Amino acid sequence: MSEFIHLPGIGNSGSSHWQSRWEEADPSIRRFSPASWDEPDLFDWIAALDRAVRSAAEPPVLVAHSLACLLVAHWQKVSDAPVKAAFLVAVPDPSSASFPVEAAGFADVPEERFRFPSLIVASTDDPYGALAYAQTRAAQWGSHLEIIGAAGHINGQSGLETWPQGVRLLKAFAGLA
């Protein structure tokens, strides 16, 4: 049985977001807790992620959305805390006009290969990150890439509800299928 830590992006994940719905269905899933969801500070988010991982009973699977995907790239470069894998959904492009100015501290994204397995899940019409950007990051980070078609930013506004396709992808990736 794997332990899962959810890492929402800027603004946190509201009640219609698949991360929140997955947590409702499985209360054992934990969510990391930075000081501010709306004014993200890279160093605070790194520290919050490190605390969450180090408090896990076993190396966890990180389930990141949007800005938190960039967080994982920064964190894995400075921390030696063990993780089983990272499931990265909707990687945003910091050079995009839609990238939040509040998240500028995350923009210098490390390009190094991750020290653990990772899977990027991308949409063909994500307003925050073009498919080509996800493909580039997958190559740099050594991530597998799963393209799910037109699903916007793969968030609450995408109408995914409990996102059963995502559950299947995560279980297969984490070796739980």
N, C-alpha and C positions, 0 to 999 in steps of 0.2 A: 504494500500500500504506500503510495507516495503522498507526501505532504505538499500542499499547494499554497503559494503566497501570491495574492493578487496585487498588481501594481497598476492602479489607474493612472490616467494622464492628468493633465492640467484640469482643474475644476472638479476632480474626483469623478466617479461613475455614478450617475443617478439611478433611480429605481427602475427605469426602463432599459438600462444597459445590461448586456448579457453578463458582465462580471457580477453585478448585484444580484441578478436572477440566479446565477450559479451558486452564489453564497447563500441565498435563501434555500436552495435545494440541498446544499451540503454545508451545514454550519461549521464543519471542521476546516473549511477554507478560511485562511486569515488574510487580512488586507494590511499592507504596510501603512504607517502613519507618519507622514512628514508634518512639519509645523504648519505649513500652509499649502492648500491645494490650488489656490488662486494666484499666489505670488510665489511660484516655485523657485527655491534656491538650490542650485546643484549640490552644494556641499551638505546642506540639510537633508536633501533627498538621498544622497549617498549614505549618510550616517543612518537614516531611518531604514533604508534597505539592509544595510549591514547588521543593524540590531535585529531586524526581523529574521534574517537568514541565520544568524548566530544563535537565536533562541529556538530554532527548529530542532526537533528531536532527531531528525535525519536530514541529509542533504535534500532540500526542497526543489520542486519545480516552480520556477518563476513564471507567472502568467501576466505579461505586460501588455498594456494598450497605449498607443500613441506616444506621448512624450516619455512615458516610462520605458519604452523600447530604447530610447537614447540614454536614459538613466542606466539601464543594464550595461550598455556599451561602456559608459564612463566608470561604473562601479566595478565591473569585472577587471578593469585595468589596475585598480588601486586596492582591491581586497583579495585576500586569499581564502575567504570563507567558502566552504564547499557547497555547490549546488548540483543537482542532478541534471537539470536542463533548463532552457528558457524557451517559452512559447511567446513569440513576439507578434502582436497583431496591429496592423496599420501604422507602420513606421513612418513618421512625418519627416518631411524634408525641410531643414532649417533655412534653406535658401528660397523656399516658396514664399510668395507674397502673403499667404494665409497663415504662416507660422506666427504664433503669438509673441508679441514683443516681450511679454513678461517672462518668456522662456529662453531669452537670448543667451543665458548662461550655459545652456545645454548645446548650443549650436556648433561648437568645435568638436564634432563627433569623432571618437577614436575609430580608426580603420582596422585595427588589429583583429586577427582571428580570435574568436572566443575560446576560452579554456574549457568549455563544456558544450555539449550538443545544443543546437538551437534550431528553431523553425520559425520562419517569417511567414505570416499569413497576410496576403495582399489582395486588394480590390483593384479592379481595372479602372475605376472612376473615383478614386480617393481624392478629395479636394485638398488634402494636406500633404499628399505625397504621391507623385506619379509612379506608375508601375516600374519604369526604368530606374527610379531611385531605389525602390525595394530590391530590384535585381542587383544593382550595384552593391548595396549593403549586404545582401546575401552572399555575394562573391567575396567581399572583404572579410566578413565575419565568419565565413565557413558555415553559413546557415543553409538548411534546406529551405526551399521556397514553395509555398502552396498558393496558387492564384485561384480565388473563389468566384471570379466574375465580377459583375457590377454590384457592389454592396456599399458604395459610399465610403465613409470613414469607419465602417464596421463598428458602429456605436448604437446608442439608443435611438437615434434618428434614422437608422438604417432599417428599422422594423424587423429585426431579427428575433425578437422575443427572447426565448431561452437559447437560441442559436444551436440547435441540435447538430448541425454540421460541424460547428466549432468543438462541441463536446466530443464528437467522434474523432476529429483531427487530434485533439489534445490527448485523448485516451490512447490512440494508436501511437502517437509520438512518444508519450511517456511510458509506453510498454504495458498499458493497462487493458488493451482491447481483448 
